[in-house]
Amino acid sequence: MKIKVSVLFLLLFVSIGGFAQKQFKVFLFSRTAGWHHESIHEGVEAIRKLGERHFFDVDWQENPAFVTEKNLEQYKVIIFLNTTGDILNAEQQKAVEKFIQSGKGFVGIHSASDTEYDWEWYTKMIGMMFKIHPANQTAYLNVVDSNFPGMERFPKKFLWTDEWYEFKNQLSPDLKFLVAVDEKSYNPVVKWGPNEGKGMGVMHPISWYHPYDGGRAFYTALGHIPATFSDQTFLDHIYGGIYWAATGKGIN
């Protein structure tokens, strides 16, 4: 009788989703070899909660030795969360390249564009690399394209406070811009020794996506301030990027 009850309980547990397979699995990487953002902790917790809410698994690592072809096979998306500097060796870089080439996705958040400047394949995947930024300021954001997952609740124009990255030259011609910052609404002028920032002009993109080398890549420059990761609009934005990078779905 006890065996029958145990079997019945097991079947009931499975039927209500106890062993239900998650949608997909993401590898969250936040290694830094330069500036270490305060918001990494909040970002990790936020993405874990997104996994709970949207039924996907999140594995977080800061150890580059984990980045091998074999270990990456289990994932659909690699997320670089506020990474900085030179964080992977040549063999690890090749593992990431093969991951994307197999048809999978990449999500870069904030200083992912301040990472691996000498890895040409990576810089083209990001699309534009970080150059400089002024002090944190409030500015107006403009939605350039709302036809992307997670953009549903974005107003056409809204106030946002963040660290506004100015980028170097565009490295991939097919970037599809989602959000831009209005330079008239803040002061973009900054100088770090010989490195000067004066803004990017009428089109100053902050978030974009594109197909890349057989896979998909999404990037957003938002995410410097820790409290950003408790903002529902931003969380929608991040999950939209994760969902698209994992599945290729959501664009009409």
Steps between C-alpha positions, in 0.01 A plus 500: 500500500785736587664432163176580314463826691860596423453427129176699498671793669785484249262502205308791649824692556606450139155588367497839675841595366740383770730352239385719212776595262589868495471702177877530465818553698729805505862545603546823696860627501612807696879474514686832515863578419449874537228709661269296724145635492303521823192390309633150422347357817160656425528386139564139594207496741273668243584250227448211740156639582429538127582131470248419773235722345551386140590137571861477383814388684790732583855384576727780627878481476801733527758229437622510137619138524133400482479637144561190289319361198375205707367713787327747268307230312222501761411868452297699250635843598819649642449822698793733566385707799721806558813315398814710445843456348674192364313213666546195273803331346519392137356152562209639702432761232483226239245312715276809504538544124394141436207544738362790295582331170285205609195728483481619860484845659693767689375778730732784600411734786662842555879453520494190282605763243802583720628144468749317271599790273766286331263214414377614159226238470355612833513872421304438180245296693452784750482738203644813662755524778507738796703821462418726797217620721413818694368503857171320572213720384131498426416511130218425260496163327323460166370167370633450148333164435234341720473184290714290732424285805483691827432836336124478549483724807759754386352846438625673187692748714586478870741628765780270614804541722810300416863516391481605135757315293644667193614235253779467249435432132228254401668167423204306360285662230182304578428625853129552560461783752229480766559794735697826469586776748420864420827689540312831528362382833838449675862617481710245306825699519777323695879478494728227638847618407529462120167312486219747439127455461273748327205276425399302193258744340139458399511120522656383825393136533477333840359158411503282188500147362608313187551150361866412528715218361219246501355610834347809663634789709317757714661789688381773734718772653255552786578342836767703679298604805410209734137613540455466123469125552184543705328709231231301319554679169866405504422142604258472206780630277750244628264206479396602148865480398548165673183357344595611150862386537383158619220440253522747212130571559297810581556723197206555266 
